[in-house]
Amino acid sequence: MLLGEEDHFNEEGEFVINIGPQHPSTHGVLRLKVWLDGETIKKVEPHLGYIHRSIEKMSESFSYRQFGYITSRMDYLSAHMNNQACALVVEKALQVEVPARAQVIRIILCELSRLSSHLLWFASAGLDLGGVTPFFYAFREREAINSIMEETCGARLTQNFMVPGGIITDLQPDFQKRIKEVLKQFKDNYHEYNEILIGNVIFQNRMKDVGVLTREDAIALGCTGPVARASGLSCDIRKHYPYDGYEKIQFDEVILTGGDSWARCEVRMAEMLQSVHIIEQLIDNIPEGDIVAKTKNVIKLPKGEFYQRVETARGELGVYIVSDGGSTPYRCKYRSPNFSNLMAIPHISKGHKIGDLIAIMATIDLIIPDIDR
Amino acid sequence: MFLKEYFGSIFSSIKSLLTGMKLTGYYFTHHNKIITEEYPDNRAALKMPERFRGEVIMPHDEKNEHQCTGCQSCELSCPNGSIKIITKQEIQPDGKKKKRIDTWVYHLDMCTMCGMCVEACPTTAILMGNEFEHSQYEKKYLKKVLNKPGSRLKDGVE
């Protein structure tokens, strides 16, 4: 059915409109078909496929060294975590021990990108609700983090830094100094976020009691990450199934029980501080040693099925690989966090006004290329 | 009771708005704290980090010699097929035939700057350059030959 053909009142007197695929508040090419009664939402139906690039199918023709790089294009704000998941699944299959130095560097970079991702969420949440100014405050810190990524990994978003066995190159000499600068800048400016957006009564009223996702629904819909943790579901992969040495690190899993948009905001604001706390523990204790474990030039996985999950900034990312013993995956499947989180939107936006749908979408924090892959 | 709540919410909204406005006012009056730069204007002072991946380059020394042996590791490691190496048989001074590169074709339009060719190269013949302004009017200008005309393999590199 073409766009626009269905824009009319149906038999029950409901008005059907399309939000997207080109809409500023959907953060990408997501199309939501919305049934409205006046301004009240009766039903929401997400339509996908506008940015499908067949990453899973392409992975079948890539070698095990190559197939990780393209996952930077899935959830581009958690590129490090996506690359890490691909590296981990290969390491798991080959039973390779990653050097301690590489593990620590991986965690630092992952937490930095989590921080930067949540900063972008803060920026765009304000933007979606009509506040342009908070955007620039968050991007000030995000720019500093991106500069570190640029200096260390060579690119700002699609870093491709984690390879099977470890990391691709060693750190640049003043890495620790730069990180400390950024963390100090972030902690000094953290109160500004509360002043300009989070503490604002208008923002709070738009968020409180809007889009309540109960714990049972979060489990049933498969929500993970900050969305599920705001509903009281303990689902942090870093805690439950630690990888890359997360078990040695002290941090709290932020769990709130509100389940509404406001709880999701608070979870993310608290997770930023937790990421800073993790980096601070590690930044002075980077062990010396190798950065990459020795692997064969052409990696061949043993025959079988392998699964590895990591916690990205938006939830649980799973990489499932079926190997037939060759040098390319026989089948590669990504369980992306955004796809499951998207399914919460039709459920929780029912009965709210159309303006609240935008607020719900802002707090679910979707990355559309990750949904379609 | 209702009126009290109603006006109370108005006052708290105005108060939180003013808190935000105070912050923006602070930055409005403190110009030295502003960090934004205007890109085309700062071009002269703009320095990219050393590791920034902008394009693949092949360094040549002053004798017009490169280090590429034509082993095609980069071609195999490239996920997008943006590298094509055409080799030839070259007769050495001692009469033996050896494989040398003829043209090292680099399709910049297909490159995603993942840096895996540089990682795979056993002789560090190729590096990632810092140039990032690649816009061209026609696609044909994005197909580059990286080895310079008349260049040859550096002695001692196998």
Interface residues (C-beta under 8 A of the other chain):
Chain A: F62 S63 R65 Q66 Y69 I70 T133 F136 R140 E143 S147 E150 E151 T152 C153 G154 A155 T158 N160 V163 I168 T169 Q172 E192 E195 I196 L197 G199 N200 V201 I202
Chain B: S9 S12 S13 K15 S16 L17 T19 G20 K22 L23 T24 I35 T36 M48 P49 E50 R51 F52 R53 S77 P79 T112 M113 C114 G115 M116 E119 M128
